[in-house]
Amino acid sequence: MERLQRADTGNEFRYLNISDMNTCYQYYERYATNLVNRINDPIKNPYNRKGIKTFVFDYLWKSSLNAGGAEFEAKDGLVINEGTLLNIYGLFYKLNTKINTTIELSHVVENITQLNSTIIYHNECKPEEPIISQIIFSDNVILNNISEYMAMCAIKFLIAHEIGHIFNGHTKYYKDVRNQIKRIEENGGKDLTKLNQLYLDLQTMEMDADAFAICRLIDEVIDLFITKDKILELLKTPSDVIKLLIYAIHGIFYLCKDTDQVNYMKKEHPPSLIRESLIYEAMIGYFSKKYNLDVSAVLANNLGTIDRHFYYVDNASNSQFMKYLDEFAEEADTYAEKIMNNYWEKVSLILEADARLPIEKKDLKDY
């Protein structure tokens, strides 16, 4: 306990906050609310023809990693699982404890003590459903800071993704597509061409929400420089804060990685490999267009190392996944292009009528 107190970062978004754990939850609720409020600003966003709705943010007592957004007539809702925070913070605490050189620091990190703990989380509304988690973290305040900033970026990405679904006009068409899929599958699923197109439309909306989310996270990263955030002082090279963002995104898809080469076209989400590559493409474009920064070399030079770090901390062999990458890479590139074309040629035109944001140039707007 004393070690943990000494290593307390003081961040509002720290998860291992022994004095008041609620500050972490409030931090993300505040982030989501502020993002929605910025989008609803009629001066910055004159495209919202639906008017301002009530926004409701809540946590769900489930151990799995998941979040969801919903749009109703008079309100917008976003819910995030307890397990989302738990899994993401757990991953990054463990990563930076076991590999204390994920990013070069301005100070030499010495005398690290690895702390392994089993934490049992209770909810007074569901006392019969405790959530049990194994947490590995360090007693070093600098490493905990790095871990928490990575986790913060990852969770903000997931929140922004769900807000992107709501405000980019996905709700109505998403429901329509799901109903069409249900009817086809109830009739034996014989219309494969139509079925594949409908699933492609769902995956295209996921790509759209991902693009919205990464652009909002890039704005967050740039804001760290504007506010002279303390994280910049901890890094040997302040621009390496971009690596924090790359770790955050890769961490999400490491937790959700898949190796399905057969059935991926009949799922609501594109394969994680394709989603991540499209996100990095959007990242490069947004950094360049809005901030005149070229981050393509940072991605190219670091993704391989970052991937190895995640596999190392779990003592996992990546041979199966590397085989999947080798066999699926060319097909994945083709399918990623298919998703992009489907967005511009079809889905964006459908969403425009229901969207509360500009469709084509949303990435250049400052929400």
Secondary structure, DSSP 4 states (H G I P E B T S, - for coil): -HHHHHT----TT-S--SS-THHHHHHHHHHHHHHHHHHH-TTT-TT-TT---EEEEEEE--SS--EEEEE-SSEEEEEEEHHHHHHHHHHHHHHHHH-TTSS-BSS---S--EEEEEEEE--TT-TT--EEEEEEEES-HHHHHHHHHHHHHHHHHHHHHHHHHHHTTHHHHHHHHHHHHHHHHHTTS--HHHHHHHHHHHHHHHHHHHHHHHHHHHHHHHHHHHTT-THHHHBSSGGGHHHHHHHHHHHHHHHT----SSSGGGSSS--HHHHHHHHHHHHHHHHHHHH----HHHHHHHHHHHHHHHHHHTT---HHHHHHHHHHHHHHHHHHHHHHHHIIIIIHHHHTTT-SS-STTGGGS--
